[in-house]
Amino acid sequence: MKQKILIIRFSSFGDIVQCISTIGFIKEKFPNGEIHWACRKEFSQILSIHPLISKIWSLDRKDGFKGLINFGKSLKKEKFDFIYDAHSNIRSKVLSLMLKPFKKSNFIIRKKERFKRFLFFNFRIKVLPTPFRGMVSFREPLRKWGITAFGEQEIEWNFPIGISEKIDEVLAKHFADKPIISLVPSAAWKIKRWPVEHWKKLISLLKENKFVILAGAEDTFCEEFVEQASERVLNLAGKLSLLESCRVIAKSDLIISADTGFLHFADLMKKQAFALLGPTAFGFPTGKTVKILQVPLKCRPCTKDGRGRCSQKIYQKCMVNITPESVAKEAKQVLVN
């Protein structure tokens, strides 16, 4: 019997990537199932390269509430057998009300546990898993569907040939026979970024290596890395699409990043990576290929995603105290092996 399954997760990039980890397990449970995904328009490209997603439904936020209702009407025609609300916000709840399957057990939701978050961040009451691993939290609701085994899975990502050829050529020209090291120096919120001077020091310590920088067009500080070592740093900040950046991650031998969507994509692809984690509570990777680099402080974690103030006299002490020397040492060990 063929089942139709809908996953609702509109954003953000990092959360979508972590939620993608559920698809293989859903497909194992429903081998004849047709998996659909509802997301925001700008994130549809990352879902398009997953071989097990049958159809992507893109919502344009510019269309407003009326657009959401029309979106729901289109989805309703599909008559989904199973629905997973992996977002649990106003938009996803509106869709869920419109689409809920006849059987209650066929509808699952990833709860945000707002009260537990309140107790955790305001009173330091440990009612949430520590460390909190995003991929695990997206998988847990699947138990209601009888999905309880979450072993290792291999996925052959379907990058468009044009993107693969373009990125592979750029990387081959810059790195030649050297290992590809991707640095992700930015993040949505400043408090969870590793200091710029630390990145510059790391580049100087790894003087035998070359690097590629992944960041946004607004991250003009990345030019400082080029000024420091122009022949060894390829700055692609603001020059690539989301999918092209993901291709760089896919080709990398080592990724060094704070709590970002690219870190989670590296985790999903089982790439060797270092996670520079400080203030955030929910950015912890799941896989064995990502090593967490952090320092113990009683104030950690202090924020769910990087919004908020630092309580320490030394701003970003949790990030500052992850020294470039310690990261360089870890990198050299990985690159030798």
Residue frames as qw, qx, qy, qz and C-alpha x, y, z in Angstrom:
[[0.000, 0.886, 0.463, 0.000, 0.00, 0.00, 0.00],
 [0.429, 0.378, -0.006, 0.820, 1.33, 3.42, -0.98],
 [0.312, -0.772, -0.422, 0.358, 1.32, 6.11, 1.71],
 [0.287, 0.728, 0.045, 0.622, 1.70, 9.84, 1.35],
 [0.588, -0.542, -0.320, 0.507, 3.77, 11.54, 4.06],
 [0.191, 0.854, 0.056, 0.481, 4.16, 15.29, 4.56],
 [0.589, -0.326, -0.296, 0.678, 6.93, 16.94, 6.57],
 [0.038, 0.936, 0.194, 0.292, 6.33, 20.58, 7.50],
 [0.586, -0.535, -0.017, 0.609, 9.49, 22.53, 8.26],
 [0.359, 0.915, 0.172, 0.067, 9.67, 25.98, 6.73],
 [0.300, 0.775, -0.375, 0.411, 13.04, 27.22, 8.02],
 [0.116, 0.881, -0.349, -0.297, 15.79, 27.85, 9.00],
 [0.614, 0.540, -0.569, -0.087, 18.61, 26.30, 6.98],
 [0.035, 0.397, -0.851, 0.342, 20.21, 24.62, 10.00],
 [0.581, 0.014, 0.604, -0.545, 16.91, 23.25, 11.31],
 [0.813, 0.411, -0.116, -0.395, 15.90, 21.96, 7.89],
 [0.450, 0.518, -0.726, 0.049, 19.23, 20.20, 7.56],
 [0.177, -0.240, 0.849, -0.437, 18.84, 18.55, 10.95],
 [0.707, 0.195, 0.382, -0.563, 15.26, 17.55, 10.15],
 [0.646, 0.485, -0.486, -0.334, 16.42, 15.98, 6.87],
 [0.036, 0.368, -0.912, 0.175, 18.05, 13.29, 8.99],
 [0.585, 0.081, 0.625, -0.510, 14.56, 11.82, 9.58],
 [0.649, 0.426, -0.255, -0.576, 13.82, 11.05, 5.94],
 [0.385, 0.330, -0.856, -0.096, 15.79, 7.83, 5.62],
 [0.113, 0.014, 0.890, -0.442, 14.16, 6.37, 8.73],
 [0.573, 0.347, 0.274, -0.690, 10.68, 7.32, 7.52],
 [0.602, 0.438, -0.505, -0.436, 11.42, 5.65, 4.19],
 [0.163, 0.210, -0.956, 0.128, 12.55, 2.48, 5.96],
 [0.331, 0.201, 0.722, -0.574, 9.23, 2.37, 7.82],
 [0.612, 0.601, 0.343, -0.383, 7.21, 3.15, 4.71],
 [0.461, -0.215, 0.631, 0.586, 9.23, 1.74, 1.78],
 [0.267, 0.501, 0.681, 0.463, 6.39, 2.46, -0.65],
 [0.103, -0.817, -0.378, 0.423, 5.77, 5.88, 0.87],
 [0.395, 0.635, 0.213, 0.628, 5.87, 9.13, -1.04],
 [0.441, -0.544, -0.313, 0.641, 7.59, 11.81, 1.06],
 [0.191, 0.798, 0.242, 0.517, 6.60, 15.45, 0.51],
 [0.468, -0.323, -0.319, 0.758, 8.09, 18.51, 2.25],
 [0.042, 0.914, 0.317, 0.250, 6.59, 21.95, 2.87],
 [0.584, -0.335, -0.089, 0.734, 9.21, 24.69, 3.27],
 [0.096, 0.860, 0.023, -0.501, 9.89, 28.32, 2.57],
 [0.716, 0.698, 0.019, -0.016, 10.76, 29.05, -1.04],
 [0.168, 0.857, -0.480, 0.079, 14.36, 30.04, -0.37],
 [0.420, -0.469, 0.768, -0.120, 15.22, 26.67, 1.19],
 [0.901, 0.271, 0.176, -0.290, 13.70, 24.41, -1.46],
 [0.562, 0.665, -0.491, -0.031, 17.02, 24.02, -3.28],
 [0.120, -0.489, 0.824, -0.261, 18.69, 22.19, -0.41],
 [0.704, 0.054, 0.599, -0.377, 15.80, 19.72, -0.27],
 [0.739, 0.557, -0.140, -0.353, 15.94, 19.19, -4.04],
 [0.358, 0.574, -0.736, -0.007, 19.19, 17.21, -3.81],
 [0.452, -0.216, 0.793, -0.346, 17.80, 14.57, -1.44],
 [0.238, 0.104, -0.844, -0.470, 16.98, 11.42, -3.44],
 [0.099, -0.310, -0.933, 0.152, 14.13, 10.27, -1.18],
 [0.208, 0.476, 0.343, -0.783, 11.98, 13.41, -1.31],
 [0.401, 0.445, 0.752, 0.277, 9.23, 12.97, -3.89],
 [0.136, 0.745, 0.367, 0.540, 7.92, 16.53, -3.99],
 [0.321, -0.220, -0.330, 0.860, 8.78, 19.90, -2.46],
 [0.025, -0.831, -0.512, -0.215, 6.05, 22.43, -1.70],
 [0.413, 0.050, -0.147, 0.897, 7.45, 25.97, -1.53],
 [0.137, -0.859, -0.483, 0.104, 5.75, 28.77, 0.40],
 [0.343, 0.431, 0.001, 0.834, 6.59, 32.38, -0.42],
 [0.262, -0.468, -0.555, 0.636, 6.32, 34.51, 2.73],
 [0.019, 0.095, -0.158, -0.983, 5.51, 37.53, 0.56],
 [0.317, -0.322, -0.707, -0.544, 2.11, 36.00, -0.16],
 [0.313, -0.306, 0.367, -0.821, 1.05, 36.51, 3.47],
 [0.456, 0.016, 0.762, -0.459, -1.78, 34.75, 5.28],
 [0.745, 0.444, 0.059, -0.495, -3.92, 34.47, 2.15],
 [0.498, 0.548, -0.657, -0.144, -1.05, 32.75, 0.41],
 [0.136, -0.260, 0.903, -0.314, -0.73, 30.33, 3.33],
 [0.651, 0.220, 0.510, -0.518, -4.42, 29.40, 3.09],
 [0.725, 0.550, -0.227, -0.348, -4.13, 28.81, -0.66],
 [0.209, 0.509, -0.831, 0.076, -0.97, 26.81, 0.02],
 [0.387, -0.085, 0.815, -0.423, -2.93, 24.66, 2.47],
 [0.749, 0.384, 0.205, -0.499, -5.75, 24.13, -0.02],
 [0.585, 0.569, -0.543, -0.196, -3.28, 22.84, -2.58],
 [0.032, 0.357, -0.900, 0.249, -1.75, 20.47, -0.03],
 [0.595, 0.041, 0.570, -0.564, -5.16, 19.24, 1.07],
 [0.771, 0.419, -0.207, -0.432, -5.82, 17.86, -2.41],
 [0.350, 0.466, -0.812, 0.035, -2.93, 15.42, -1.87],
 [0.860, -0.345, -0.116, -0.358, -4.84, 13.66, 0.95],
 [0.246, 0.533, -0.744, 0.319, -1.78, 12.88, 3.07],
 [0.801, -0.294, -0.517, -0.066, -1.89, 9.73, 5.21],
 [0.692, -0.449, -0.267, 0.499, 0.82, 10.89, 7.62],
 [0.163, 0.874, -0.014, 0.457, 1.86, 14.41, 8.63],
 [0.683, -0.322, -0.286, 0.590, 4.85, 15.51, 10.69],
 [0.004, -0.964, -0.046, -0.263, 4.75, 19.11, 11.92],
 [0.783, -0.090, -0.197, 0.583, 8.46, 19.55, 12.57],
 [0.219, 0.464, -0.030, 0.858, 8.16, 23.32, 12.98],
 [0.361, -0.610, -0.650, 0.274, 5.37, 23.96, 15.47],
 [0.090, -0.183, -0.084, 0.975, 4.84, 27.64, 14.71],
 [0.441, 0.441, 0.321, -0.712, 1.74, 29.58, 13.71],
 [0.486, 0.440, -0.482, -0.581, 2.06, 28.78, 9.99],
 [0.258, 0.149, -0.951, -0.082, 2.62, 25.07, 10.52],
 [0.190, 0.229, 0.802, -0.517, -0.26, 24.88, 13.01],
 [0.517, 0.442, 0.033, -0.732, -2.62, 26.51, 10.52],
 [0.481, 0.345, -0.707, -0.387, -1.60, 23.93, 7.92],
 [0.063, 0.048, -0.970, 0.231, -1.93, 21.11, 10.43],
 [0.398, 0.313, 0.548, -0.666, -5.52, 22.14, 11.22],
 [0.584, 0.478, -0.212, -0.621, -6.34, 22.13, 7.52],
 [0.558, 0.415, -0.685, -0.218, -4.60, 18.84, 6.76],
 [0.390, -0.349, 0.773, -0.358, -4.79, 16.63, 9.85],
 [0.382, 0.048, -0.865, -0.321, -5.35, 13.01, 8.81],
 [0.705, -0.399, -0.331, -0.484, -8.37, 11.07, 10.08],
 [0.845, -0.304, -0.370, 0.237, -6.29, 8.99, 12.48],
 [0.288, -0.942, 0.155, -0.074, -4.75, 11.07, 15.29],
 [0.786, -0.402, 0.366, 0.295, -1.84, 8.65, 15.51],
 [0.706, 0.425, 0.315, 0.471, -0.88, 9.57, 11.96],
 [0.129, 0.893, -0.019, 0.430, -0.13, 13.15, 13.00],
 [0.731, -0.374, -0.240, 0.519, 3.00, 13.96, 14.98],
 [0.073, 0.955, -0.014, 0.288, 4.53, 17.22, 16.14],
 [0.639, 0.084, -0.370, 0.669, 7.96, 18.27, 17.36],
 [0.341, -0.892, -0.297, -0.010, 7.17, 20.30, 20.44],
 [0.355, 0.693, -0.248, 0.577, 9.39, 23.25, 21.25],
 [0.670, -0.408, -0.495, 0.373, 9.14, 22.72, 25.01],
 [0.115, 0.727, -0.022, 0.677, 8.93, 26.45, 25.65],
 [0.609, -0.747, 0.034, -0.263, 8.28, 26.11, 29.38],
 [0.909, -0.235, 0.043, 0.342, 11.27, 23.82, 29.79],
 [0.544, 0.467, 0.012, 0.697, 13.38, 26.33, 27.88],
 [0.227, -0.820, 0.006, -0.525, 12.18, 29.07, 30.20],
 [0.800, -0.595, 0.077, -0.010, 13.19, 27.05, 33.27],
 [0.873, 0.063, 0.061, 0.479, 16.52, 26.12, 31.69],
 [0.439, 0.516, 0.023, 0.735, 17.66, 29.59, 30.60],
 [0.234, -0.752, 0.016, -0.616, 16.20, 31.61, 33.47],
 [0.680, -0.612, 0.262, -0.307, 16.69, 29.32, 36.45],
 [0.201, 0.551, -0.810, -0.003, 19.34, 26.87, 35.19],
 [0.738, -0.080, 0.570, -0.353, 17.01, 23.94, 35.92],
 [0.044, 0.351, -0.835, -0.421, 18.25, 21.07, 33.78],
 [0.670, 0.291, 0.546, -0.411, 15.00, 19.85, 32.26],
 [0.701, 0.650, -0.175, -0.235, 16.45, 19.59, 28.74],
 [0.951, 0.021, 0.062, 0.301, 19.02, 17.07, 27.46],
 [0.040, -0.928, 0.352, 0.115, 22.60, 18.27, 27.80],
 [0.025, 0.285, -0.288, -0.914, 24.05, 18.42, 25.26],
 [0.602, 0.516, 0.415, -0.447, 20.92, 19.00, 23.20],
 [0.269, -0.153, 0.744, 0.592, 21.38, 17.37, 19.79],
 [0.448, 0.350, -0.045, -0.821, 19.07, 18.81, 17.16],
 [0.459, 0.177, -0.754, -0.435, 18.96, 15.77, 14.90],
 [0.158, -0.135, -0.938, 0.278, 17.95, 13.56, 17.82],
 [0.235, 0.337, 0.473, -0.779, 15.15, 15.97, 18.77],
 [0.514, 0.315, -0.315, -0.733, 13.72, 15.78, 15.25],
 [0.422, 0.111, -0.879, -0.191, 13.82, 11.98, 15.29],
 [0.093, 0.021, 0.823, -0.560, 12.17, 11.43, 18.67],
 [0.575, 0.227, 0.216, -0.756, 8.58, 12.21, 17.53],
 [0.554, 0.282, -0.655, -0.430, 8.90, 9.42, 14.94],
 [0.017, -0.090, 0.950, -0.297, 8.57, 6.85, 17.73],
 [0.536, 0.259, 0.412, -0.690, 4.82, 7.48, 17.62],
 [0.727, 0.442, -0.281, -0.444, 4.89, 5.90, 14.15],
 [0.973, -0.136, 0.184, 0.019, 6.83, 2.93, 15.43],
 [0.642, 0.622, -0.269, 0.359, 10.18, 4.19, 14.16],
 [0.657, -0.743, 0.123, 0.000, 12.66, 3.39, 16.94],
 [0.824, -0.128, 0.250, 0.492, 15.88, 2.29, 15.21],
 [0.223, 0.968, -0.071, -0.086, 18.15, 5.19, 14.25],
 [0.811, -0.215, 0.307, 0.450, 21.32, 3.63, 12.88],
 [0.181, -0.504, 0.400, 0.744, 23.85, 4.96, 10.40],
 [0.643, 0.620, 0.443, -0.072, 22.56, 5.75, 6.92],
 [0.379, -0.215, 0.456, 0.776, 24.29, 6.50, 3.64],
 [0.419, 0.777, 0.365, -0.297, 22.79, 9.00, 1.21],
 [0.506, 0.126, 0.447, 0.727, 23.84, 9.74, -2.36],
 [0.100, 0.709, 0.236, -0.657, 23.12, 13.44, -2.72],
 [0.555, 0.529, 0.530, 0.362, 21.96, 14.57, -6.16],
 [0.130, -0.661, 0.069, 0.736, 23.84, 17.81, -6.76],
 [0.626, 0.751, 0.126, -0.169, 23.06, 19.31, -10.19],
 [0.836, 0.166, 0.168, 0.495, 25.84, 18.56, -12.66],
 [0.292, 0.795, 0.034, 0.531, 26.36, 22.24, -13.44],
 [0.434, -0.844, 0.193, -0.249, 26.94, 23.12, -9.78],
 [0.899, -0.311, 0.230, 0.205, 29.19, 20.11, -9.20],
 [0.738, 0.392, 0.137, 0.531, 31.38, 20.91, -12.18],
 [0.085, 0.872, -0.039, 0.481, 31.62, 24.62, -11.33],
 [0.557, -0.772, 0.244, -0.184, 32.54, 24.15, -7.66],
 [0.930, -0.156, 0.221, 0.249, 34.82, 21.16, -8.23],
 [0.635, 0.562, 0.053, 0.526, 36.79, 23.12, -10.82],
 [0.107, -0.882, 0.150, -0.433, 37.20, 26.14, -8.52],
 [0.742, -0.608, 0.274, -0.072, 38.38, 23.96, -5.63],
 [0.919, 0.101, 0.171, 0.339, 40.75, 21.92, -7.77],
 [0.446, 0.730, -0.041, 0.517, 42.38, 25.09, -9.09],
 [0.255, -0.836, 0.255, -0.413, 42.93, 26.58, -5.62],
 [0.739, -0.526, 0.392, -0.152, 43.85, 23.51, -3.60],
 [0.457, 0.533, -0.701, -0.125, 45.58, 21.30, -6.23],
 [0.689, -0.016, -0.722, 0.059, 46.75, 18.30, -4.21],
 [0.035, 0.198, -0.613, 0.764, 46.30, 19.91, -0.79],
 [0.098, -0.458, -0.862, 0.195, 43.44, 19.01, 1.60],
 [0.122, -0.558, -0.332, -0.751, 40.37, 21.21, 1.29],
 [0.256, -0.336, -0.645, 0.637, 39.73, 23.09, 4.55],
 [0.109, -0.666, -0.433, -0.598, 36.51, 25.07, 4.76],
 [0.190, -0.161, -0.510, 0.823, 36.22, 27.85, 7.32],
 [0.180, -0.699, -0.566, -0.398, 32.80, 29.18, 8.32],
 [0.338, 0.019, -0.406, 0.849, 33.66, 32.33, 10.32],
 [0.300, -0.218, -0.004, -0.929, 30.25, 33.94, 10.47],
 [0.104, -0.362, -0.910, 0.173, 26.91, 33.10, 12.12],
 [0.111, -0.725, -0.530, -0.425, 23.46, 34.66, 12.37],
 [0.422, -0.895, -0.086, -0.117, 24.24, 36.16, 15.79],
 [0.299, 0.766, -0.456, 0.341, 27.57, 37.72, 16.72],
 [0.538, -0.611, 0.478, -0.330, 27.77, 36.22, 20.21],
 [0.922, -0.082, 0.377, -0.017, 28.27, 32.71, 18.83],
 [0.682, 0.690, -0.194, 0.147, 30.99, 33.67, 16.35],
 [0.804, -0.261, -0.007, 0.535, 34.61, 32.77, 16.98],
 [0.108, -0.867, 0.057, 0.482, 36.63, 36.04, 17.13],
 [0.643, 0.761, -0.086, 0.001, 38.07, 37.28, 13.84],
 [0.002, -0.794, 0.601, -0.093, 41.57, 37.50, 15.32],
 [0.686, -0.237, 0.680, -0.103, 41.34, 33.83, 16.29],
 [0.831, 0.488, 0.266, -0.016, 40.56, 32.88, 12.69],
 [0.386, 0.864, -0.312, 0.081, 43.51, 34.93, 11.46],
 [0.326, -0.636, 0.688, -0.126, 45.79, 33.30, 14.01],
 [0.834, 0.047, 0.542, -0.092, 44.57, 29.84, 13.00],
 [0.728, 0.684, 0.021, 0.030, 45.39, 30.55, 9.35],
 [0.152, 0.836, -0.507, 0.147, 48.89, 31.67, 10.32],
 [0.563, -0.436, 0.683, -0.165, 49.45, 28.57, 12.47],
 [0.800, 0.223, 0.555, 0.047, 48.42, 26.23, 9.67],
 [0.084, 0.757, -0.327, -0.560, 50.87, 27.80, 7.25],
 [0.183, -0.196, 0.876, 0.400, 51.22, 24.67, 5.13],
 [0.263, 0.459, 0.848, -0.020, 47.51, 24.59, 4.33],
 [0.087, -0.149, -0.346, -0.922, 45.04, 26.41, 2.12],
 [0.154, 0.386, 0.722, -0.553, 41.51, 27.49, 3.00],
 [0.084, -0.427, -0.567, -0.700, 38.15, 28.36, 1.48],
 [0.089, 0.142, 0.491, -0.855, 35.87, 30.83, 3.27],
 [0.154, -0.502, -0.761, -0.382, 32.10, 30.38, 3.32],
 [0.074, -0.433, -0.464, 0.769, 30.07, 33.37, 4.50],
 [0.292, 0.796, 0.529, -0.037, 27.54, 35.96, 3.38],
 [0.421, 0.635, 0.155, 0.629, 28.04, 39.08, 1.29],
 [0.288, -0.901, -0.020, -0.325, 27.64, 41.22, 4.43],
 [0.820, -0.505, 0.088, 0.253, 30.60, 39.49, 6.13],
 [0.455, 0.848, -0.189, 0.193, 33.19, 41.92, 4.78],
 [0.461, -0.744, 0.482, -0.042, 35.61, 41.05, 7.59],
 [0.933, 0.058, 0.326, 0.139, 36.52, 37.95, 5.58],
 [0.544, 0.796, -0.129, 0.233, 38.67, 40.18, 3.38],
 [0.310, -0.815, 0.469, -0.139, 41.09, 40.41, 6.30],
 [0.855, -0.177, 0.481, 0.078, 41.89, 36.71, 5.87],
 [0.752, 0.578, 0.168, 0.268, 42.83, 37.28, 2.22],
 [0.103, 0.932, -0.254, 0.239, 45.00, 40.28, 3.13],
 [0.590, -0.634, 0.496, -0.066, 46.82, 38.08, 5.61],
 [0.463, -0.225, 0.814, 0.269, 47.48, 35.14, 3.29],
 [0.534, 0.507, -0.115, -0.667, 46.27, 35.92, -0.22],
 [0.399, 0.368, -0.781, -0.309, 47.78, 32.84, -1.88],
 [0.114, 0.004, -0.971, 0.209, 46.33, 30.45, 0.69],
 [0.245, 0.396, 0.652, -0.599, 42.83, 31.85, 1.23],
 [0.044, -0.282, -0.681, -0.674, 40.01, 31.59, -1.29],
 [0.179, 0.261, 0.491, -0.811, 37.29, 33.96, -0.09],
 [0.091, -0.314, -0.785, -0.526, 33.91, 32.92, -1.48],
 [0.015, 0.456, 0.602, -0.656, 31.89, 35.01, 0.97],
 [0.358, 0.621, 0.214, -0.664, 28.76, 36.23, -0.80],
 [0.218, 0.470, -0.620, -0.589, 29.78, 34.63, -4.09],
 [0.144, -0.009, -0.973, -0.181, 27.93, 31.32, -3.89],
 [0.649, -0.324, -0.278, -0.630, 24.35, 30.16, -3.69],
 [0.677, -0.423, 0.462, -0.387, 23.28, 28.04, -0.74],
 [0.979, 0.145, 0.127, -0.060, 23.52, 24.90, -2.84],
 [0.616, 0.640, -0.341, 0.307, 26.96, 25.82, -4.19],
 [0.202, -0.665, 0.558, -0.454, 28.20, 26.36, -0.64],
 [0.867, -0.205, 0.364, -0.273, 26.85, 22.95, 0.32],
 [0.894, 0.413, -0.130, 0.115, 28.82, 21.46, -2.56],
 [0.223, 0.710, -0.526, 0.413, 31.97, 23.02, -1.08],
 [0.588, -0.451, 0.528, -0.414, 31.16, 21.31, 2.23],
 [0.969, 0.119, 0.148, -0.161, 30.61, 18.03, 0.42],
 [0.765, 0.533, -0.244, 0.267, 34.08, 18.24, -1.17],
 [0.118, -0.817, 0.428, -0.369, 35.92, 19.39, 1.97],
 [0.661, 0.096, -0.690, 0.279, 38.37, 17.29, 3.96],
 [0.351, -0.341, -0.599, 0.634, 37.82, 19.40, 7.09],
 [0.120, -0.733, -0.319, -0.589, 35.22, 21.99, 8.10],
 [0.334, -0.202, -0.531, 0.752, 35.74, 24.38, 11.01],
 [0.215, -0.523, -0.371, -0.737, 32.63, 26.23, 12.11],
 [0.225, -0.063, 0.582, -0.779, 30.63, 27.57, 15.03],
 [0.362, 0.386, 0.801, -0.279, 26.93, 26.75, 15.40],
 [0.312, 0.425, -0.290, -0.799, 25.81, 27.23, 11.78],
 [0.858, 0.317, 0.145, -0.378, 23.73, 25.47, 9.16],
 [0.593, 0.597, -0.538, -0.043, 26.91, 24.46, 7.34],
 [0.155, -0.408, 0.837, -0.329, 28.14, 22.70, 10.47],
 [0.694, 0.091, 0.567, -0.435, 24.93, 20.66, 10.56],
 [0.784, 0.534, -0.162, -0.271, 25.21, 19.93, 6.85],
 [0.281, 0.576, -0.759, 0.117, 28.75, 18.64, 7.41],
 [0.420, -0.191, 0.777, -0.429, 27.37, 16.51, 10.25],
 [0.803, 0.318, 0.260, -0.433, 24.62, 15.16, 8.01],
 [0.721, 0.599, -0.331, -0.107, 27.15, 14.29, 5.30],
 [0.917, -0.337, 0.078, 0.199, 29.47, 12.64, 7.81],
 [0.521, 0.696, -0.205, 0.450, 32.30, 15.03, 6.98],
 [0.637, -0.217, -0.374, 0.638, 35.25, 15.60, 9.29],
 [0.026, -0.770, -0.136, -0.623, 34.54, 18.83, 11.17],
 [0.331, -0.136, -0.567, 0.742, 35.22, 20.85, 14.31],
 [0.231, -0.781, -0.470, -0.339, 32.31, 22.52, 16.08],
 [0.261, 0.155, -0.380, 0.874, 33.36, 25.64, 17.97],
 [0.397, -0.637, -0.582, -0.313, 30.53, 25.84, 20.50],
 [0.176, 0.155, -0.449, 0.863, 29.95, 28.42, 23.18],
 [0.291, 0.000, 0.370, -0.882, 26.72, 30.17, 24.17],
 [0.647, 0.028, -0.325, -0.689, 24.09, 28.21, 22.22],
 [0.591, -0.195, 0.682, -0.385, 22.18, 25.28, 23.66],
 [0.819, 0.312, 0.407, -0.256, 20.81, 23.56, 20.57],
 [0.491, 0.752, -0.368, -0.240, 23.68, 23.57, 18.08],
 [0.454, -0.473, 0.754, 0.038, 25.34, 20.32, 19.11],
 [0.539, 0.357, -0.633, -0.426, 26.09, 17.89, 16.29],
 [0.900, -0.155, 0.203, -0.352, 25.12, 14.23, 16.40],
 [0.914, 0.347, -0.206, 0.040, 27.56, 12.27, 14.25],
 [0.836, -0.409, 0.107, 0.350, 30.92, 10.78, 15.14],
 [0.655, 0.372, 0.154, 0.639, 32.81, 12.75, 12.48],
 [0.002, -0.811, -0.017, -0.585, 32.24, 16.12, 14.17],
 [0.580, -0.189, -0.528, 0.591, 34.39, 16.93, 17.17],
 [0.232, -0.912, -0.265, -0.210, 33.05, 19.47, 19.64],
 [0.505, 0.152, -0.310, 0.791, 35.60, 22.04, 20.82],
 [0.356, -0.795, -0.245, -0.425, 34.43, 23.96, 23.89],
 [0.240, 0.279, -0.612, 0.700, 35.45, 25.25, 27.31],
 [0.393, -0.537, -0.740, 0.095, 33.55, 24.57, 30.56],
 [0.027, -0.201, 0.212, -0.956, 31.80, 27.61, 32.03],
 [0.099, 0.345, 0.813, -0.459, 28.88, 27.66, 34.46],
 [0.332, 0.491, 0.113, -0.797, 27.05, 30.21, 32.33],
 [0.322, 0.259, -0.708, -0.573, 26.95, 27.90, 29.33],
 [0.232, 0.384, 0.491, 0.747, 24.68, 27.57, 27.50],
 [0.008, -0.380, -0.375, 0.846, 23.02, 30.96, 27.85],
 [0.450, 0.434, -0.080, -0.776, 20.92, 31.24, 24.69],
 [0.803, 0.251, 0.527, -0.123, 18.98, 28.99, 22.35],
 [0.727, 0.557, 0.294, 0.273, 20.34, 30.46, 19.11],
 [0.552, 0.138, 0.020, 0.822, 22.76, 33.30, 19.87],
 [0.123, -0.729, -0.195, -0.645, 20.36, 36.08, 20.79],
 [0.659, -0.709, -0.240, 0.074, 21.07, 37.73, 24.13],
 [0.002, -0.902, 0.360, -0.238, 23.80, 39.33, 26.19],
 [0.719, 0.164, -0.574, 0.357, 27.03, 37.91, 27.53],
 [0.600, -0.780, -0.135, -0.120, 27.21, 37.86, 31.34],
 [0.828, -0.204, -0.050, 0.521, 31.00, 37.58, 31.51],
 [0.197, -0.838, 0.115, 0.496, 33.48, 40.44, 31.98],
 [0.163, -0.331, 0.698, 0.613, 35.31, 39.11, 28.95],
 [0.671, 0.387, 0.025, -0.631, 32.79, 39.31, 26.12],
 [0.873, 0.315, -0.303, -0.215, 32.26, 35.88, 24.53],
 [0.317, -0.627, 0.700, -0.131, 34.57, 34.26, 27.04],
 [0.830, 0.030, 0.543, -0.125, 33.23, 30.84, 26.05],
 [0.775, 0.615, 0.095, 0.110, 34.38, 31.45, 22.47],
 [0.121, 0.894, -0.405, 0.151, 37.50, 33.49, 23.23],
 [0.519, -0.553, 0.640, -0.125, 38.86, 30.70, 25.43],
 [0.903, 0.245, 0.332, 0.117, 38.78, 28.24, 22.55],
 [0.217, -0.747, 0.368, 0.509, 42.29, 29.14, 21.47],
 [0.647, 0.650, -0.296, -0.268, 43.58, 29.10, 17.89],
 [0.042, 0.543, -0.836, 0.059, 46.50, 27.00, 19.12],
 [0.518, -0.017, 0.799, -0.305, 44.18, 24.26, 20.39],
 [0.740, 0.534, 0.213, -0.349, 42.18, 24.23, 17.16],
 [0.417, 0.717, -0.534, -0.165, 45.35, 24.16, 15.05],
 [0.218, -0.379, 0.888, -0.141, 46.63, 21.21, 17.07],
 [0.664, 0.240, 0.634, -0.316, 43.41, 19.29, 16.46],
 [0.643, 0.691, -0.063, -0.324, 43.49, 20.16, 12.76],
 [0.182, 0.654, -0.727, -0.106, 47.05, 18.95, 12.30],
 [0.418, -0.146, 0.877, -0.185, 46.15, 15.59, 13.85],
 [0.697, 0.468, 0.440, -0.319, 43.19, 15.17, 11.49],
 [0.520, 0.779, -0.234, -0.263, 45.08, 16.28, 8.39],
 [0.067, -0.556, 0.826, 0.060, 47.98, 13.90, 9.07],
 [0.499, 0.039, 0.846, -0.184, 45.69, 10.86, 9.36]]
